[in-house]
Amino acid sequence: MRPGKKPKNTEAPSAAEMDDLQDDVLPSIVSFLPAHDAVRTCVLARRWRHVWTSATALRITAVGDFRSADKFNRFVDRLLSLRRHAHPPLESCEFDLVEKKFGFGWFLSVQHVYRHSLQSALDCNVKVLRCCFTPTKPSFAHSLPEPAEPLLSQHIQKLELSHIRAALDFSGCPVLVNLKMRDCITLDDNMAAPSLERIVRLGECSADECFRSVRGCSSYSPCQNCHLAIDFSTTRGRSYFFEGLSRATHLQLSATYDHSLIFQRDLSWRPTFPMLKTLVLDDWCLDDDLSEVILFIQQSPNLEKLTLELVEDFDSSMAIEGNYRSWDGTFASDHLKMVEIKCEKVDERINKVLKILSTFGISLEKIYIRQTDTSSGSECFHFVCTCISLN
């Protein structure tokens, strides 16, 4: 400790200090507590008796003395029932259920939340709902039954889902503008989201997969390793995800190679993104000719920033000469201000990406490469010109 510097006070506030708090501050304090602890504040003092009912946020976790799934489920049901018509109204609700922290029936508790509590939280007119299941097995979402009904809410604006089965029909959520889905499974026919503007990490959200050892199948005709939950060729005839995202202004689409089949096949219908401003893509779209990247730019006339995140090991197939010269003309737009490439090293794959982008009229002056080095941190390079040969 430096001379003259006083140590930080890490002691809990005294009862007198707690009494000095203004009444309108107490609900905000309680909102940061896990729900079971928030309810327990009712025994602190008379003025705390009903404070928890005025908290604007609920954080429901499994950390507590529930001891059984039945007790946990009844607590959640009662809690949401009491908050349904409370004043002030509940603004946000979070389910953060980590399997390793459960000392009782994980699956029964999660299944109850999935089938009943999510809609009950929406019935409280929350604007923000986050449901994050953290299982010990990555394939957990496959064990959940299909959702009986799509989620319905006239108030929800931001929705975050993780490791669940989720319907992609958000037509019953007319003011939903922000959606984040991670490691979810859906068998829905199409994306329906009339007001959606911002989509983050809409990846691995389909049971359609290709189990090739190196890369997923990018052709329209499935290979023998493809598992298709929906027969595209006979029942679809249109876009799966992207048709319902015409109002999106920000998209972040991430997937592993074997889960990227749904995105690649969906792009074959050439969906349009007239309002898209920023787009983040990762390795799944980096085939030998960047056809998915090119199509996104061509179909997004107002795109301002494109980010390519190269996080997986370099695949030597990227060095094979592609057929990108078969694309007609250039797609460089006056609106496109920056292409950011994030990678661990500048290698032959980066060379190929630069060559293809420049072929279609994107100046190297607009391309920034952010190289991440775990030993020395991150550096950003502005490529007004480059030492990498594009010949």
N, C-alpha and C positions, 0 to 999 in steps of 0.2 A: 504494500500500500504506500502511495506517495505521501511524503510529509505534509501535514496540514489538511489532508483529505479525510473527511469524516466517513466512517463506515455506513453503508446503507442499512436502513432499518428494515429488517426482515421479519419482525415480530407481528403477530396478528393484531388488528386494532382492538382496543379495549372496548368494554361495554359502553363507556361514556362516549367514546369516539363514534361508535355505531349509532348512539342516540342522537348525535349531532347531524346525522345525515337527513337531508330533506326527504319528505315522503315520496315525491315524484322521482327520486333517484333510485329508490329501492327496487321497483320492478325491473329496471335496467340491469341492476346487479344480479338479481335472481335469474335473468335470462341467460347468463353465462354459465349457470350451473347445470349439471345433468338433471333430468326431470325429477328423479327420485329424491335428490338432494334439495331441489327447489321446493318440493312439497314439504320436506322436513323443516324448512324455515318457519313454518307456521307455529312451532313450539318455542321459538326464540324469545318472543315477547308478544304482548297483546297487539302492538302495532304491526307485527309481522304476520298476524294470523291469516290474512287474506291476500297478502302481497303476491304470492305465487300465482294467484288467479288473474293478476294484472300483467304478468310477464308477457312481453310481445314475441318471445321465441321459446320453443321447446326443443330440448336436446334429449332424445330418448336413447339410452344405452342399456346394456345388460349388466353394468357394474352396480351391484346392490345385493341386498339380502332376499332375493326373490325365491331362490332354492328350487323352483319348479317352473316349467313353461306355463302351466295354468295360472299361477300367481302373476307372472310377468304379463301374460296376455290380458288378464282381468284389470291389472293396473293401467295398462295402455288404453284399454277400452274406456275405463272410468275417467281417466285423465282427459282424453279427447272429448268425451261426452260433456264434461264440465266446462270445457273451453269453447264449446260450439257456439254459444250465444253470450259469451262473456264480454265485458267491456273493460279496457279497450280490446279491440279484436286482435286475435293472434295473427302475426305477420309472417312468421316463418316456423317451419317444423323440420327437424332433422332426426332421422333414424340412423344411428351409427352402431351397427351390430357386428362385433368381431368374434368369430367362432372361438378363438383361443381364450377369450375372456369369459366365455360361458361356463358356468359350473352346473348347468342343467340343460334341458332339451333344446339344443340349437335349432334343429330343423323345424320342430313344432312352433317355436317362437317366430322364426323367420317366415314360415308359411302363413302364420296368422297375420303378421304385419303386411305381407305381400298380398294376401287375399282380402283383408278387411281394413287394416289400419291406414293404408295409404289413402284410400278414398275417404275414410273418416277424417283424416287430416285436411283433405281438400274441402270437405264439408264445413270446416272451420273457417273457410274463406282465406286461407293463407295465400300470400303472394309468392313465397319461396318454399319449395319442398325439396329436400335432399334425402335420398334413400340409398345408403351405402352398406351393402353386405360384404363382409370380408371373410370368405370361407378359407379353409385349409386346402381344399381341392379346387383348382381353377375351373373344372368342369361343373361346378355346383349348380349353375343356372339351368343346366340341362335337366336336373332332377325336379325342378319346379313345374307344376302344371301350367298349361296355357292360361293366360288371363281370361277370366270370364267376360269382362266388359272393359272397354277403353276407359281411361281416366276422364272424369268430368269435373270441370270447374270454370266458373265465370270470372275468377279472380287470379288464378295462378299465372305468374309472369315468368318465373324461372324454375326450371325442373332439372334435377340431377339424379341419375339412376346408375347403379353399379351392381353387376352380378345378379341380375334378375331377368325374368322373361317380361318383355314389355310390348304392349301393342303400339304400333306406329300411327294409329289413328288418333290424332290430337284435335280433330274437328270439334270435339266437345270442350276444348280449351281455347276460346276465341281470342284471348289476350296474351297467350303464351308467346314470348319473344326470344327466350334464351333456353336452350336445351343442351344438356351434356349427358352423354351415354358412354359407359365404359364397360366392356366385357359383358354386354347384355345379349340376350337371345330373343329373336322375334321371328314369327312365322307369318306376319301380316302380309296382306296382298300389296299394299303400297303405303307410302308416307303421305299422311294428310295433316297439314299444319298450316292453316290459312294465314296466321300472323307471324310465323316464325321468322326471326331476323338473324339470330346468332346461333350457330351450331358448333359445339366444341367436342372433339374426339368422338365422332360418330363412327366408331370402329368396332369390328368383331361383334356386330349386332345381328347376325343372321346365322341360321343353321346350314346355309349353303357353304360348302368348303371344298377345297381341292387338296388332296394329301400327297401331292408330288413332293419328292424329297428335297428339291432345290427351290423351285418357284411354283406359285399357284398357276392355274391354267388361265391364260389371258384371252384365249380365243373364244368366239361365240359358241362354238360347238364344244360341249364338255368332253373331257378325256375320261379314260377308264378309272381314274383316281378321284373323280369329282363325286361329291355327295350333294344332291340337289333336293332341298325341301320343297321347292316349287318348280314345276316344269315350265321354264321360260318359253320354250319354243311353241307350246300349244295353248297355254293359258294366260300368258302375260301380254305380249305384244306392245308393251310400253315400259316406261321407267319404273323402277322399284322404289328407290330412295329419293332420287333427285327431282322427280316430277313435282313433289309437294314442297320444294324448297326454292321456288322462284322468287320469294321475297327475302331470302337470306342475304345479309350483308357481310357476314363473316362465317367461314367454314374451316374447320380443322378436321381433316379426315385421316385417321390413322388405322392401320390394320397390319397384321402379319401377312406374309405371302399366302399362307393357306386359307386365310379368312378374307382375302381381297377379291375373291371371285365375284361377289355380289356387286362391288363397285365397278370392276372392269366390265362386266356384262351390262351393267346399267348404263354405262357411258356409250355403249353401242347405239343407244336410241337418241344420242346427241341432245340431251336436255339443255335448256338455256338458263343462265343465271344473270338476268339483266340488272339486278341490284347489288351484285356481289362486289365488295370493295377489297377484302383481304382473304387470302386462301393459303392454308398450310397443309402440305402433303408430305408423306414420308416415303420409305423405300418401296411400298407396294406399287407405286405408279411409275417407277423408274425401270421400265423395260428397255430393250435395246434401242428403241427409236423415240422414247419419251412421248409416245402417242397419246397417253392419257393426259399428260401435262399440256401438250399442244392443244388437245381438244378443250380442256378446261379454259385455256386462255382465249381460244377462238369463240367459245360460247359465253364468255363473260366480258362484254364490251366495256364495262366500267371498272374492271379490275385495276386496283392501284398498287397492291403489293402481293407478291407471290413468295412464299417461303418453302424451301425444300429441305427437309431434315433427313440427312443420310446417317442413320444410326446403326444399321446392321453391317456385318462384315462385307467387304467388297466381293461381289460375284463376278468371276472372270467373264461370264456371258455378256456383261455390260460392255466389254471391249470389242465384241463382235460388231462388225459394221451393220447398222440397221437400215431400214428402208425409209428414213425420214425425208429423203429427197422426193418421195412420191407425193408428199403433201403439197397442195397448190398454194403458191404465193407466200406472203408473209402474214403474220398475225400481230405484229407490233402495234400497240395502241398508244395514242397520245395520253391515255389515262394511266398506263402502267409506268409507275415511277421507280419501282425497285424490285429486284429479284434477289432474295437473300438465300444463300446456300449454307447450311450448317453441317459441318462434318468434323471428323476426328483427324483426317489428314487429306491433303490435296494429292489425289492420285489419278490414275488413268480414267476413273469414272467421272471425276470432276472435269477432266479434259473433254470427255465426250459430251457432258451436259453443256459446257460452254460452247462447244462447236455447234451443237444442234440449235441452241437458243440464238446464237449469232446468225446462223443460217436463215432463221426466220425473222430477222430484223431487230433483235433486241441487242442494243449496244452494250459493250462490256462496261461502259461507264455507269450503267444502271445495275450492274451485278456486284453484289457484296458477298464475300466469302468469310464466314465466321468459323474459324478453326478452334476446336476445343482440344486442349491438351491437359490431361489430368495432372501432369507434373508441373506445369507452369501456368495453368489457368487458361483464360480465353482471350483471343485476340481477334480483331476485326480488320480485314484488308479491303481497301477500296480498289477495285480493278478498273482503273481508267485505261490501263493497258496491262497485259499479262505476259509473264515469261513462259506460260504454257503454250506450246505450239498448237495452233488451230488448223494447220495445213494437213 
